[in-house]
Amino acid sequence: MKTAIFGFSASGKSDLFAALAGPAAAKAGNRAMVKVPEPRLDPLVELFKPKKTTYSEIEYLDIPGGGGKGRGLGERVLSEIRPYDCLLAVLDAFSGLNDPVAQFRAIEADLMVADLAVLEKRLERMALDKKKSRDLVNPREEEALARCRELLEAGSPLRQDPDLAASPLLRGYSFLSAKPVLYAWNCPETEIGSFKTPKDAAGLAHLAVSAKLERELAEISDPEERGMFLQDLGLAESALERIISRTYALLGLISFLTVGPDEVRAWAVRRGSTAPEAAGVIHTDFQKGFIRAEVVGYQDFERAGDFKKAKELGLARLEGKDYLVRDGDIIEFRFNV
């Protein structure tokens, strides 16, 4: 899953990207694969002592440019972020030269105006097609687009109607205001604990962060030294893990786990996925030949302490094709191809 990092000039987005990517990857280019924190793997690694431990990953892209004070983001930035699944917008709340609330509103407006332009062009084309033959136009698509226009003209991003934003009828349009977005309010490190952000909403999250501090932390390779640095600042943890976890949640993803002596691994799957769909994330053959899934919920595993005890306590379940995977499920798939 891919996330675009963007913002106005000098907002601190490049510092935040460097913190996410790590110093070496940030110097190498503007793309980075970032591991999703998964503390539930630790006791499983301790138990199985596998040859390999693998985390889920999110791809981040640092979008260069962005308008200055009093200007919009620009068509190039809006065009470049369109293919991405999630957006991470960085706001300047540290320099005192910009109003971050105004930047937030400007970005939201830019996303909606760009969507309106795509929408109007498509509706015009539909009107011409209907004159030739009504069979050329899908009435359900036309109805969905009319609802989109209604929302946008009222100043509401499409993500405010989650069912509409996720409609397969609109998938090909890649509407910007339908995409989930995390706003990172880049504030001074002294204000992280007290900085007030707007409330989260459907497909929308906010987080106070110091991009400069996160970049400095990322450059400290020793975990103990990094912890002491945070302690000196009076902080319990870096904001970086929360940024990654929030992005993961906004993408609508959960994790299921697989275990064994060769590998302990976290896999990303969309919330609401069935057991066969989760099996297909590992390999298409697993989905095609799916028979059953042996499932132990993570909390049940913690309660039992190991898999043998979980089975003795009746906490291991055999689930079929209709089972909806839950976050933290430890699964072994049975299949035949």
Rosetta blueprint (number, residue, H / E / L):
1 M L
2 K E
3 T E
4 A E
5 I E
6 F E
7 G E
8 F L
9 S L
10 A L
11 S L
12 G L
13 K H
14 S H
15 D H
16 L H
17 F H
18 A H
19 A H
20 L H
21 A H
22 G L
23 P H
24 A H
25 A H
26 A H
27 K H
28 A H
29 G L
30 N L
31 R E
32 A E
33 M E
34 V E
35 K E
36 V L
37 P L
38 E L
39 P L
40 R L
41 L H
42 D H
43 P H
44 L H
45 V H
46 E H
47 L H
48 F H
49 K L
50 P L
51 K L
52 K E
53 T E
54 T E
55 Y L
56 S L
57 E E
58 I E
59 E E
60 Y E
61 L E
62 D E
63 I L
64 P L
65 G L
66 G L
67 G L
68 G L
69 K L
70 G L
71 R L
72 G L
73 L L
74 G L
75 E H
76 R H
77 V H
78 L H
79 S H
80 E H
81 I H
82 R L
83 P L
84 Y L
85 D L
86 C E
87 L E
88 L E
89 A E
90 V E
91 L E
92 D E
93 A L
94 F L
95 S L
96 G L
97 L L
98 N L
99 D L
100 P H
101 V H
102 A H
103 Q H
104 F H
105 R H
106 A H
107 I H
108 E H
109 A H
110 D H
111 L H
112 M H
113 V H
114 A H
115 D H
116 L H
117 A H
118 V H
119 L H
120 E H
121 K H
122 R H
123 L H
124 E H
125 R H
126 M H
127 A H
128 L H
129 D H
130 K H
131 K H
132 K H
133 S L
134 R H
135 D H
136 L H
137 V L
138 N L
139 P H
140 R H
141 E H
142 E H
143 E H
144 A H
145 L H
146 A H
147 R H
148 C H
149 R H
150 E H
151 L H
152 L H
153 E H
154 A L
155 G L
156 S L
157 P L
158 L H
159 R H
160 Q H
161 D L
162 P H
163 D H
164 L H
165 A H
166 A L
167 S L
168 P H
169 L H
170 L H
171 R H
172 G H
173 Y H
174 S L
175 F L
176 L H
177 S H
178 A H
179 K L
180 P L
181 V E
182 L E
183 Y E
184 A E
185 W E
186 N E
187 C L
188 P L
189 E H
190 T H
191 E H
192 I L
193 G L
194 S L
195 F L
196 K L
197 T L
198 P L
199 K L
200 D L
201 A E
202 A L
203 G L
204 L E
205 A E
206 H E
207 L E
208 A E
209 V E
210 S L
211 A H
212 K H
213 L H
214 E H
215 R H
216 E H
217 L H
218 A H
219 E L
220 I L
221 S L
222 D L
223 P H
224 E H
225 E H
226 R H
227 G H
228 M H
229 F H
230 L H
231 Q H
232 D H
233 L L
234 G L
235 L L
236 A L
237 E L
238 S L
239 A L
240 L H
241 E H
242 R H
243 I H
244 I H
245 S H
246 R H
247 T H
248 Y H
249 A H
250 L H
251 L L
252 G L
253 L E
254 I E
255 S E
256 F E
257 L E
258 T E
259 V L
260 G L
261 P L
262 D L
263 E E
264 V E
265 R E
266 A E
267 W E
268 A E
269 V E
270 R E
271 R L
272 G L
273 S L
274 T E
275 A H
276 P H
277 E H
278 A H
279 A H
280 G H
281 V H
282 I H
283 H L
284 T H
285 D H
286 F H
287 Q H
288 K H
289 G L
290 F E
291 I E
292 R E
293 A E
294 E E
295 V E
296 V E
297 G L
298 Y H
299 Q H
300 D H
301 F H
302 E H
303 R H
304 A H
305 G L
306 D L
307 F H
308 K H
309 K H
310 A H
311 K H
312 E H
313 L L
314 G L
315 L L
316 A L
317 R E
318 L E
319 E E
320 G L
321 K L
322 D L
323 Y L
324 L E
325 V L
326 R L
327 D L
328 G L
329 D L
330 I E
331 I E
332 E E
333 F E
334 R E
335 F E
336 N L
337 V L
